[in-house]
Amino acid sequence: MGQGTILTIAFNFFLMNFFAATAFSAPGQQAKLLTWMRHNLSPQTQLPYSFYVPEDIKKEVYARMGEPNAVNDIIERVIVEEGLVIYDGAVAQMVFTLLGDPDDLMLAQTPIDIYWKGSLNQLSNLRAGFAGDHFVYDPQHPQAVASDLQAQGERGFIFRVINANGQYNTSDPLDGKTEFEGFPTWPTVHWEDWKPVAGENAWVAMAAIQLYYKKYAQRGGVIDYLPSAVELQLAEELARAALMLQADHGGIRMAPIGTYALAASGTLEDVEKARHWWYEEISTENNISWYAAFRMLHEVTGKDIYQQAMDNIENYLKTVWNPQENYFYQGMHLMNGQWEVNADHFALDVQTWGIAALSPVKIDAWFGEGAAYRMWQKALDLSGARGEDNRVRGVGFTQEHDRVSVEWTAGAVLAANELASYYTSSHPQWARDTSRVAQDLRAGIEELRSEISQDMAAYSYSSRRGEIPFGWNSHFPEILSLASTGWVLFIDNGINPFYLK
């Protein structure tokens, strides 16, 4: 194939993606999304909310969200009404950092300052460090990760979901009840989600480093090394905790010992198993996220410890590759002293984030030429949702064809664009195929865009409510999502959040 032919294919690929993106990413359309993100904030703290339900349909939506008198359903409604999933917040921080104006940089800074302080109004401690038999990162040195907020640099992960208003005592948004017999700990309806999970904290670290890079990178990409900068201090503190959770084969464990014990009940044996379950679970998605965070940290600090952490995660990732099916397993679990692959459920985001964060170059180098393309094809086969014309309109969370996640579909678009760019010269038909599918996916999620007002718009969390086998529920289309909206802005602006910009 001649150089002229290669350049023609590359140019055609550029035009295809340019015109496909333009239809959805006109400045006015993007401005509406950014305006909504700037307004979907807690008036008390200026932290973003993860979700938004229009006021005129709120009661009706909450009435369909579980049972009025079921503990888990009350907790879920409270999270939708008042919660910030710190991963969602990190997505918003990156959007504000990379696309926003100077005022938006202040919005990106707010969560970092709050996380570094470690408390928020009635929430006396947002950080999960050693507290008796809870939150042990290293059993050989249980006090190495502190719960004392004054022990800066040695504290633990941030809880994965926090109350954006900083409230501990709250009420059920369905009917306003503030007391419910059988609620965990005591009957007062209160904030009840205390899980310091590795993956969400990786994204906080990534968002902090992106903001650090934005503030302190000089022309030409030269970065001032300022170890006292709060953005870098927070990222390195979280990385320290993550490194203590790194198992011998290189995988970062999901959470410290004691994460579930706060809600565990039953026999002493049951409680002990619950204390260790998250510590003995490894999520491939969490490791892909930390791989990107460590790469960013290595770029800005030059510290060998972060390169070594990446090398160790690469070792883990190679052990969870399914060569027969061409995809990464969801993760691993410790069974009778041995790490065994967790093959119970297919995880769509592991494949798309794997392509976007590791690169098709690396995946093909590890598993053979075309491995990244086959991985992508398998993901579509197992999780693609098709329209009446048989074109893929979105992807779900797992092996399913009747549910669309806007956020995970946007991740699939990002992966497709990475593949199309990589295979343009070596496999032009693959490049054209993935580019076409990316356009179909991007068009498909427009069905889940909501015009909130003349000036604001946002995207739904998903196309329908239902259980997700990874521990949470998808939501009705009426529930709009910070993560979904942020990810659409990523792909419409050619941003790969796994790399410094």
PEBEL-V836993 format. One record per residue. N is the residue number from 1. RES is the residue in one small letter. D_LAST is the distance of its C-alpha to the last C-alpha in whole Angstrom. Layout:
n=N res=RES d_last=D_LAST
n=N res=RES d_last=D_LAST
//
This chain:
n=1 res=m d_last=33
n=2 res=g d_last=33
n=3 res=q d_last=30
n=4 res=g d_last=31
n=5 res=t d_last=31
n=6 res=i d_last=27
n=7 res=l d_last=26
n=8 res=t d_last=28
n=9 res=i d_last=26
n=10 res=a d_last=23
n=11 res=f d_last=23
n=12 res=n d_last=25
n=13 res=f d_last=23
n=14 res=f d_last=20
n=15 res=l d_last=23
n=16 res=m d_last=24
n=17 res=n d_last=20
n=18 res=f d_last=20
n=19 res=f d_last=23
n=20 res=a d_last=23
n=21 res=a d_last=20
n=22 res=t d_last=21
n=23 res=a d_last=24
n=24 res=f d_last=23
n=25 res=s d_last=20
n=26 res=a d_last=22
n=27 res=p d_last=20
n=28 res=g d_last=23
n=29 res=q d_last=23
n=30 res=q d_last=19
n=31 res=a d_last=21
n=32 res=k d_last=23
n=33 res=l d_last=21
n=34 res=l d_last=19
n=35 res=t d_last=22
n=36 res=w d_last=23
n=37 res=m d_last=21
n=38 res=r d_last=21
n=39 res=h d_last=25
n=40 res=n d_last=25
n=41 res=l d_last=25
n=42 res=s d_last=28
n=43 res=p d_last=30
n=44 res=q d_last=31
n=45 res=t d_last=28
n=46 res=q d_last=25
n=47 res=l d_last=23
n=48 res=p d_last=23
n=49 res=y d_last=25
n=50 res=s d_last=24
n=51 res=f d_last=27
n=52 res=y d_last=29
n=53 res=v d_last=32
n=54 res=p d_last=34
n=55 res=e d_last=37
n=56 res=d d_last=39
n=57 res=i d_last=39
n=58 res=k d_last=38
n=59 res=k d_last=41
n=60 res=e d_last=42
n=61 res=v d_last=39
n=62 res=y d_last=39
n=63 res=a d_last=43
n=64 res=r d_last=41
n=65 res=m d_last=39
n=66 res=g d_last=41
n=67 res=e d_last=45
n=68 res=p d_last=45
n=69 res=n d_last=47
n=70 res=a d_last=45
n=71 res=v d_last=43
n=72 res=n d_last=40
n=73 res=d d_last=40
n=74 res=i d_last=40
n=75 res=i d_last=37
n=76 res=e d_last=35
n=77 res=r d_last=36
n=78 res=v d_last=35
n=79 res=i d_last=32
n=80 res=v d_last=31
n=81 res=e d_last=32
n=82 res=e d_last=31
n=83 res=g d_last=28
n=84 res=l d_last=25
n=85 res=v d_last=23
n=86 res=i d_last=21
n=87 res=y d_last=19
n=88 res=d d_last=19
n=89 res=g d_last=18
n=90 res=a d_last=15
n=91 res=v d_last=14
n=92 res=a d_last=15
n=93 res=q d_last=13
n=94 res=m d_last=10
n=95 res=v d_last=11
n=96 res=f d_last=13
n=97 res=t d_last=10
n=98 res=l d_last=7
n=99 res=l d_last=11
n=100 res=g d_last=13
n=101 res=d d_last=15
n=102 res=p d_last=17
n=103 res=d d_last=19
n=104 res=d d_last=16
n=105 res=l d_last=15
n=106 res=m d_last=18
n=107 res=l d_last=18
n=108 res=a d_last=15
n=109 res=q d_last=17
n=110 res=t d_last=20
n=111 res=p d_last=20
n=112 res=i d_last=19
n=113 res=d d_last=22
n=114 res=i d_last=24
n=115 res=y d_last=23
n=116 res=w d_last=23
n=117 res=k d_last=27
n=118 res=g d_last=28
n=119 res=s d_last=30
n=120 res=l d_last=30
n=121 res=n d_last=33
n=122 res=q d_last=36
n=123 res=l d_last=33
n=124 res=s d_last=34
n=125 res=n d_last=32
n=126 res=l d_last=29
n=127 res=r d_last=28
n=128 res=a d_last=30
n=129 res=g d_last=32
n=130 res=f d_last=35
n=131 res=a d_last=38
n=132 res=g d_last=41
n=133 res=d d_last=41
n=134 res=h d_last=37
n=135 res=f d_last=34
n=136 res=v d_last=35
n=137 res=y d_last=32
n=138 res=d d_last=34
n=139 res=p d_last=37
n=140 res=q d_last=38
n=141 res=h d_last=37
n=142 res=p d_last=37
n=143 res=q d_last=36
n=144 res=a d_last=33
n=145 res=v d_last=31
n=146 res=a d_last=32
n=147 res=s d_last=33
n=148 res=d d_last=34
n=149 res=l d_last=31
n=150 res=q d_last=32
n=151 res=a d_last=31
n=152 res=q d_last=28
n=153 res=g d_last=26
n=154 res=e d_last=28
n=155 res=r d_last=28
n=156 res=g d_last=27
n=157 res=f d_last=25
n=158 res=i d_last=25
n=159 res=f d_last=27
n=160 res=r d_last=25
n=161 res=v d_last=27
n=162 res=i d_last=28
n=163 res=n d_last=30
n=164 res=a d_last=28
n=165 res=n d_last=31
n=166 res=g d_last=31
n=167 res=q d_last=35
n=168 res=y d_last=37
n=169 res=n d_last=40
n=170 res=t d_last=39
n=171 res=s d_last=41
n=172 res=d d_last=41
n=173 res=p d_last=39
n=174 res=l d_last=42
n=175 res=d d_last=45
n=176 res=g d_last=44
n=177 res=k d_last=46
n=178 res=t d_last=45
n=179 res=e d_last=47
n=180 res=f d_last=48
n=181 res=e d_last=50
n=182 res=g d_last=48
n=183 res=f d_last=45
n=184 res=p d_last=43
n=185 res=t d_last=45
n=186 res=w d_last=47
n=187 res=p d_last=47
n=188 res=t d_last=45
n=189 res=v d_last=42
n=190 res=h d_last=39
n=191 res=w d_last=36
n=192 res=e d_last=36
n=193 res=d d_last=33
n=194 res=w d_last=32
n=195 res=k d_last=30
n=196 res=p d_last=27
n=197 res=v d_last=26
n=198 res=a d_last=23
n=199 res=g d_last=21
n=200 res=e d_last=20
n=201 res=n d_last=20
n=202 res=a d_last=17
n=203 res=w d_last=15
n=204 res=v d_last=16
n=205 res=a d_last=15
n=206 res=m d_last=11
n=207 res=a d_last=11
n=208 res=a d_last=12
n=209 res=i d_last=10
n=210 res=q d_last=7
n=211 res=l d_last=10
n=212 res=y d_last=11
n=213 res=y d_last=8
n=214 res=k d_last=8
n=215 res=k d_last=12
n=216 res=y d_last=12
n=217 res=a d_last=10
n=218 res=q d_last=12
n=219 res=r d_last=13
n=220 res=g d_last=12
n=221 res=g d_last=9
n=222 res=v d_last=12
n=223 res=i d_last=12
n=224 res=d d_last=15
n=225 res=y d_last=17
n=226 res=l d_last=18
n=227 res=p d_last=20
n=228 res=s d_last=21
n=229 res=a d_last=18
n=230 res=v d_last=19
n=231 res=e d_last=16
n=232 res=l d_last=16
n=233 res=q d_last=20
n=234 res=l d_last=19
n=235 res=a d_last=17
n=236 res=e d_last=19
n=237 res=e d_last=22
n=238 res=l d_last=21
n=239 res=a d_last=20
n=240 res=r d_last=24
n=241 res=a d_last=25
n=242 res=a d_last=24
n=243 res=l d_last=25
n=244 res=m d_last=28
n=245 res=l d_last=28
n=246 res=q d_last=27
n=247 res=a d_last=30
n=248 res=d d_last=32
n=249 res=h d_last=31
n=250 res=g d_last=27
n=251 res=g d_last=26
n=252 res=i d_last=25
n=253 res=r d_last=28
n=254 res=m d_last=27
n=255 res=a d_last=29
n=256 res=p d_last=31
n=257 res=i d_last=35
n=258 res=g d_last=37
n=259 res=t d_last=34
n=260 res=y d_last=37
n=261 res=a d_last=40
n=262 res=l d_last=39
n=263 res=a d_last=40
n=264 res=a d_last=43
n=265 res=s d_last=46
n=266 res=g d_last=49
n=267 res=t d_last=51
n=268 res=l d_last=50
n=269 res=e d_last=48
n=270 res=d d_last=46
n=271 res=v d_last=45
n=272 res=e d_last=44
n=273 res=k d_last=42
n=274 res=a d_last=40
n=275 res=r d_last=39
n=276 res=h d_last=38
n=277 res=w d_last=37
n=278 res=w d_last=33
n=279 res=y d_last=33
n=280 res=e d_last=34
n=281 res=e d_last=32
n=282 res=i d_last=29
n=283 res=s d_last=26
n=284 res=t d_last=24
n=285 res=e d_last=22
n=286 res=n d_last=21
n=287 res=n d_last=21
n=288 res=i d_last=18
n=289 res=s d_last=16
n=290 res=w d_last=17
n=291 res=y d_last=16
n=292 res=a d_last=13
n=293 res=a d_last=13
n=294 res=f d_last=15
n=295 res=r d_last=13
n=296 res=m d_last=10
n=297 res=l d_last=13
n=298 res=h d_last=15
n=299 res=e d_last=12
n=300 res=v d_last=12
n=301 res=t d_last=16
n=302 res=g d_last=17
n=303 res=k d_last=20
n=304 res=d d_last=22
n=305 res=i d_last=22
n=306 res=y d_last=19
n=307 res=q d_last=19
n=308 res=q d_last=23
n=309 res=a d_last=22
n=310 res=m d_last=20
n=311 res=d d_last=23
n=312 res=n d_last=25
n=313 res=i d_last=23
n=314 res=e d_last=23
n=315 res=n d_last=27
n=316 res=y d_last=27
n=317 res=l d_last=25
n=318 res=k d_last=28
n=319 res=t d_last=30
n=320 res=v d_last=29
n=321 res=w d_last=29
n=322 res=n d_last=32
n=323 res=p d_last=33
n=324 res=q d_last=36
n=325 res=e d_last=34
n=326 res=n d_last=30
n=327 res=y d_last=28
n=328 res=f d_last=27
n=329 res=y d_last=29
n=330 res=q d_last=29
n=331 res=g d_last=29
n=332 res=m d_last=32
n=333 res=h d_last=35
n=334 res=l d_last=37
n=335 res=m d_last=41
n=336 res=n d_last=44
n=337 res=g d_last=42
n=338 res=q d_last=40
n=339 res=w d_last=36
n=340 res=e d_last=37
n=341 res=v d_last=34
n=342 res=n d_last=34
n=343 res=a d_last=35
n=344 res=d d_last=36
n=345 res=h d_last=33
n=346 res=f d_last=31
n=347 res=a d_last=27
n=348 res=l d_last=25
n=349 res=d d_last=22
n=350 res=v d_last=22
n=351 res=q d_last=23
n=352 res=t d_last=20
n=353 res=w d_last=17
n=354 res=g d_last=19
n=355 res=i d_last=18
n=356 res=a d_last=14
n=357 res=a d_last=14
n=358 res=l d_last=16
n=359 res=s d_last=16
n=360 res=p d_last=19
n=361 res=v d_last=20
n=362 res=k d_last=20
n=363 res=i d_last=22
n=364 res=d d_last=25
n=365 res=a d_last=25
n=366 res=w d_last=26
n=367 res=f d_last=28
n=368 res=g d_last=29
n=369 res=e d_last=28
n=370 res=g d_last=28
n=371 res=a d_last=27
n=372 res=a d_last=24
n=373 res=y d_last=26
n=374 res=r d_last=29
n=375 res=m d_last=27
n=376 res=w d_last=25
n=377 res=q d_last=29
n=378 res=k d_last=30
n=379 res=a d_last=28
n=380 res=l d_last=29
n=381 res=d d_last=32
n=382 res=l d_last=32
n=383 res=s d_last=30
n=384 res=g d_last=30
n=385 res=a d_last=32
n=386 res=r d_last=34
n=387 res=g d_last=35
n=388 res=e d_last=39
n=389 res=d d_last=38
n=390 res=n d_last=36
n=391 res=r d_last=33
n=392 res=v d_last=30
n=393 res=r d_last=29
n=394 res=g d_last=27
n=395 res=v d_last=27
n=396 res=g d_last=28
n=397 res=f d_last=28
n=398 res=t d_last=30
n=399 res=q d_last=33
n=400 res=e d_last=34
n=401 res=h d_last=34
n=402 res=d d_last=35
n=403 res=r d_last=32
n=404 res=v d_last=29
n=405 res=s d_last=26
n=406 res=v d_last=23
n=407 res=e d_last=20
n=408 res=w d_last=21
n=409 res=t d_last=22
n=410 res=a d_last=19
n=411 res=g d_last=17
n=412 res=a d_last=20
n=413 res=v d_last=19
n=414 res=l d_last=15
n=415 res=a d_last=17
n=416 res=a d_last=20
n=417 res=n d_last=17
n=418 res=e d_last=16
n=419 res=l d_last=20
n=420 res=a d_last=21
n=421 res=s d_last=18
n=422 res=y d_last=19
n=423 res=y d_last=23
n=424 res=t d_last=23
n=425 res=s d_last=25
n=426 res=s d_last=27
n=427 res=h d_last=28
n=428 res=p d_last=28
n=429 res=q d_last=30
n=430 res=w d_last=27
n=431 res=a d_last=24
n=432 res=r d_last=27
n=433 res=d d_last=28
n=434 res=t d_last=24
n=435 res=s d_last=23
n=436 res=r d_last=26
n=437 res=v d_last=26
n=438 res=a d_last=22
n=439 res=q d_last=24
n=440 res=d d_last=27
n=441 res=l d_last=25
n=442 res=r d_last=23
n=443 res=a d_last=26
n=444 res=g d_last=28
n=445 res=i d_last=26
n=446 res=e d_last=27
n=447 res=e d_last=30
n=448 res=l d_last=28
n=449 res=r d_last=27
n=450 res=s d_last=29
n=451 res=e d_last=30
n=452 res=i d_last=30
n=453 res=s d_last=32
n=454 res=q d_last=31
n=455 res=d d_last=28
n=456 res=m d_last=26
n=457 res=a d_last=26
n=458 res=a d_last=24
n=459 res=y d_last=24
n=460 res=s d_last=27
n=461 res=y d_last=26
n=462 res=s d_last=28
n=463 res=s d_last=31
n=464 res=r d_last=34
n=465 res=r d_last=35
n=466 res=g d_last=36
n=467 res=e d_last=35
n=468 res=i d_last=32
n=469 res=p d_last=33
n=470 res=f d_last=31
n=471 res=g d_last=32
n=472 res=w d_last=31
n=473 res=n d_last=32
n=474 res=s d_last=31
n=475 res=h d_last=32
n=476 res=f d_last=34
n=477 res=p d_last=32
n=478 res=e d_last=33
n=479 res=i d_last=31
n=480 res=l d_last=27
n=481 res=s d_last=24
n=482 res=l d_last=21
n=483 res=a d_last=19
n=484 res=s d_last=20
n=485 res=t d_last=19
n=486 res=g d_last=16
n=487 res=w d_last=15
n=488 res=v d_last=17
n=489 res=l d_last=15
n=490 res=f d_last=12
n=491 res=i d_last=14
n=492 res=d d_last=15
n=493 res=n d_last=12
n=494 res=g d_last=11
n=495 res=i d_last=8
n=496 res=n d_last=8
n=497 res=p d_last=8
n=498 res=f d_last=9
n=499 res=y d_last=6
n=500 res=l d_last=4
n=501 res=k d_last=0
//
